[in-house]
């Protein structure tokens, strides 16, 4: 993925515990996103598609599920920060808003942990 973390990053929740099902689900998610990217998409457009897909992953989740989703996509989210800061902010905002909805608390510093 141009400018974003690779599929080989080892921070997936399933890969940490040796859970091949978790790794397979991450691969399936990534493939689904890749399939939605037009062949002539610019790096900015690819980042937008990934950001939108990550934001969708946060919708309607509880606190623990949100944390798991954030950790699952951490490498992609972090790689957006330098090259696509507006996409990074979009993902962080979506995470924080979803976490506030799930917990009723202000979590503005939670995603940076």
PAKOLVEX-849356 format. One record per residue: x, y, z of N, C-alpha, C, O in turn; residue in one letter. Coordinates in pm, whole numbers, padded with zeros to 5 digits, always signed. Atoms other than C-alpha are relative to their C-alpha. Layout:
N
XYZXYZXYZXYZA
...
***
This chain:
113
+00086-00116+00000+00000+00000+00000+00090+00122+00000+00174+00136+00089X
-00085-00115+00012+00161+00321-00106-00016+00092+00120-00122+00149+00142X
-00001-00092-00112+00253+00519+00202-00066-00049+00127-00069+00023+00226X
+00062+00054-00120+00071+00295+00449+00072-00126+00041+00142-00188-00040X
-00067+00118-00054+00193+00012+00669-00035-00124-00082-00145-00135-00136X
+00021+00121+00080+00230-00325+00501-00083-00104+00073-00103-00095+00195X
+00081+00109-00056+00019-00634+00556+00082-00090+00091+00027-00169+00167X
-00086+00086-00080+00319-00799+00720+00027+00052+00139+00097-00013+00217X
-00020-00054-00134+00311-00575+01027-00050-00100+00102-00151-00168+00081X
+00032+00106-00097+00301-00790+01337-00081+00049+00119-00072-00010+00227X
+00075-00049-00113+00065-00587+01552-00146-00045+00000-00224+00003+00082X
+00140+00048+00003-00257-00768+01463-00030-00078+00126+00054-00152+00176X
+00036+00068-00125-00444-00896+01765+00015-00151-00012+00057-00215+00084X
-00009+00144+00017-00453-01248+01624+00142-00050-00013+00172-00162+00027X
-00136+00044+00021-00087-01259+01535+00077-00005+00130+00168-00087+00145X
-00071-00002-00127+00027-01178+01888-00015-00131+00074+00082-00181+00131X
+00025+00123-00074-00131-01486+02035+00016-00124-00084-00016-00234-00039X
-00015+00114+00085-00051-01709+01745-00133-00049-00055-00144-00163-00101X
+00134+00035+00045-00419-01709+01649-00009+00019-00151-00022+00131-00199X
+00002-00010+00145-00423-01789+01279-00135+00051-00051-00140+00111-00159X
+00130-00051+00040-00796-01708+01263+00001+00153+00001-00051+00216-00090X
-00011-00146-00008-00725-01350+01376+00080+00056-00115+00043+00158-00173X
-00082-00044+00112-00452-01315+01116-00076-00015-00132-00066+00070-00220X
+00078+00021+00122-00681-01458+00849-00108+00106-00015-00134+00154-00125X
+00102-00105+00005-00955-01210+00941+00061+00134-00038+00000+00210-00113X
-00068-00125+00035-00707-00922+00920+00032-00001-00149+00012+00099-00217X
-00030+00011+00142-00596-01046+00580-00125+00016-00086-00121+00079-00191X
+00126-00010+00075-00957-01077+00464-00049+00145-00001-00096+00194-00103X
+00040-00140-00007-01035-00724+00583+00085+00084-00095+00033+00164-00172X
-00092-00076+00085-00726-00584+00411-00028-00028-00148-00026+00064-00230X
+00029+00035+00139-00810-00772+00089-00129+00066-00046-00139+00113-00160X
+00126-00065+00031-01164-00637+00100+00022+00149-00030-00035+00203-00125X
-00030-00142+00022-01031-00282+00129+00076+00016-00132+00042+00103-00213X
-00079-00008+00124-00776-00340-00147-00088-00018-00123-00068+00049-00225X
+00090+00025+00113-01051-00474-00375-00086+00121-00033-00133+00134-00146X
+00083-00118+00023-01242-00147-00333+00079+00118-00055+00020+00222-00087X
-00085-00109+00049-00948+00067-00448+00013-00009-00151+00056-00111-00204X
-00017+00000+00146-00955+00165-00816+00148-00013-00037+00235+00034+00037X
-00139+00022+00041-00641+00068-01005+00075+00130-00025+00198+00132-00016X
-00066-00128+00028-00570+00432-01090-00007+00096+00119+00015+00216+00102X
+00013-00085-00119-00619+00563-00734+00135+00059+00039+00239-00006+00031X
-00120-00066-00050-00369+00813-00602+00027-00049+00143-00062-00106+00206X
-00028+00036-00140-00193+00751-00269-00098+00067+00097-00140+00005+00195X
+00096-00070-00086-00425+01012-00113-00136-00070-00003-00200-00085+00101X
+00128+00071+00012-00732+00828-00245+00005-00134+00072-00092-00174+00136X
-00016+00127-00071-00599+00498-00111-00008+00022+00151-00073-00054+00223X
+00004-00032-00143-00544+00656+00230-00142+00031+00043-00185-00009+00151X
+00140-00034-00030-00900+00793+00219-00084-00127+00013-00166-00139+00104X
+00077+00125-00003-01042+00448+00143+00033-00080+00125-00056-00135+00189X
-00039+00070-00123-00842+00290+00426-00056+00070+00123-00107+00005+00214X
+00053-00074-00114-00942+00568+00667-00150-00025+00016-00198-00048+00127X
+00144+00025-00006-01309+00523+00578-00030-00141+00051-00122-00161+00131X
+00022+00140-00042-01284+00145+00623+00030-00018+00148-00041-00091+00218X
-00033+00010-00142-01116+00182+00962-00109+00067+00083-00152+00013+00185X
+00107-00070-00072-01378+00436+01073-00126-00086+00008-00193-00088+00111X
+00116+00090+00000-01651+00190+00974+00016-00112+00103-00081-00156+00163X
-00027+00106-00098-01485-00071+01195-00032+00046+00143-00060-00038+00229X
+00025-00053-00134-01538+00159+01497-00149+00015+00031-00186+00020+00148X
+00141-00029-00019-01911+00209+01447-00072-00107+00082-00063-00226+00053X
+00085+00088-00080-02140+00060+01711+00071-00098+00091+00010-00192+00141X
-00077+00092-00084-01864-00110+01908+00001+00046+00145-00012+00165+00173X
-00019-00030-00141-01828-00128+02285+00145+00035+00025+00228+00031-00066X
-00134-00047-00037-01518-00012+02470+00109-00101-00037+00206-00064-00104X
-00105+00101+00026-01318-00337+02449+00014-00028-00149+00125-00040-00200X
-00004+00024+00145-01412-00399+02085+00068+00117-00072+00142+00096-00168X
-00065-00117+00060-01305-00043+01999+00151-00006+00020+00227+00020-00073X
-00143+00011-00027-00970-00093+02167+00063-00107-00089+00172-00087-00143X
-00051+00108+00086-00924-00420+01978+00011+00045-00145+00110+00017-00212X
-00003-00048+00138-01013-00256+01646+00112+00100-00021+00182+00097-00122X
-00109-00099+00012-00775+00033+01709+00135-00072-00005+00219-00042-00090X
-00126+00074-00002-00494-00207+01797+00020-00081-00128+00133-00093-00177X
-00008+00078+00124-00573-00421+01492+00054+00086-00115+00129+00037-00199X
-00038-00089+00110-00521-00120+01265+00108+00101+00039+00134+00196-00035X
-00097-00097-00051-00255+00059+01471+00109+00035-00101+00139+00153-00119X
-00111-00030+00092+00023+00027+01213-00047+00087-00117+00026+00177-00159X
+00052-00082+00109-00195+00171+00936-00030+00141+00051+00005+00240-00013X
+00035-00130-00058-00324+00450+01161+00127+00082+00024+00132+00200-00011X
-00124-00072-00028+00027+00543+01273+00073+00041-00128+00134+00147-00133X
-00068-00035+00125+00161+00536+00917-00069+00116-00072-00006+00185-00151X
+00072-00113+00059-00108+00786+00813+00044+00133+00060+00037+00237-00006X
-00026-00124-00072+00008+01040+01069+00095+00095-00073+00067+00214-00082X
-00097-00086+00067+00309+01171+00879-00035+00036-00144-00018+00150-00186X
+00023-00022+00144+00202+01132+00518-00140+00049-00031-00159+00126-00126X
+00139-00037+00025-00175+01176+00539-00063+00048+00132-00153-00018+00185X
+00046-00043-00132-00236+01380+00857-00151+00022+00011-00209+00000+00117X
+00145-00021-00004-00595+01467+00764-00075-00133+00012-00179-00138+00077X
+00062+00133-00012-00681+01096+00728+00025-00055+00140-00062-00118+00200X
-00033+00043-00136-00504+01022+01056-00095+00068+00099-00150+00002+00187X
+00090-00073-00090-00709+01293+01230-00143-00053-00010-00213-00064+00090X
+00134+00054+00021-01028+01154+01076-00019-00130+00078-00121-00149+00144X
+00007+00129-00069-00956+00806+01215+00002+00020+00152-00076-00043+00224X
-00008-00026-00143-00859+00938+01558-00131+00060+00050-00182+00020+00155X
+00128-00059-00038-01172+01153+01572-00111-00105+00005-00191-00106+00098X
+00103+00105+00003-01390+00856+01475+00016-00093+00120-00083-00133+00181X
-00026+00086-00115-01225+00642+01742-00045+00068+00129-00116+00008+00210X
+00035-00071-00123-01264+00906+02011-00151+00019+00013-00206+00003+00122X
+00146-00016-00004-01627+00974+01919-00070-00131+00033-00165-00134+00111X
+00059+00131-00028-01709+00603+01921+00025-00041+00145-00063-00097+00210X
-00032+00034-00139-01533+00558+02255-00085+00083+00095-00132+00031+00196X
+00086-00083-00084-01723+00852+02405-00143-00053+00000-00209-00056+00103X
+00135+00055+00009-02048+00702+02279-00012-00130+00080-00115-00156+00142X
+00003+00129-00070-01956+00364+02427+00014+00015+00151-00043-00063+00227X
-00031-00011-00143-01834+00490+02764-00061+00122+00068-00075+00125+00190X
+00050-00125-00058-01980+00837+02810+00111+00086+00057+00083+00183+00127X
-00115-00074-00053-01629+00963+02892+00076+00070-00111+00068+00031-00227X
-00089-00068+00093-01391+01207+02725+00126-00086-00014+00191-00118+00085X
-00113+00091+00023-01119+00993+02567+00103+00061-00095+00174-00012-00164X
-00084-00066+00099-00922+01252+02369+00146-00042+00006+00216-00032-00095X
-00140+00043-00006-00588+01120+02494+00015-00151-00009+00127-00202-00014X
-00003+00147-00004-00681+00749+02486+00066-00059-00125+00145-00153-00113X
-00053+00057+00125-00592+00684+02118+00150+00019-00011+00217-00059-00079X
-00143-00026+00007-00244+00829+02165+00081-00093+00089+00203-00097+00078X
-00071+00089-00092-00158+00574+02432+00062-00118-00070+00125-00202-00005X
***
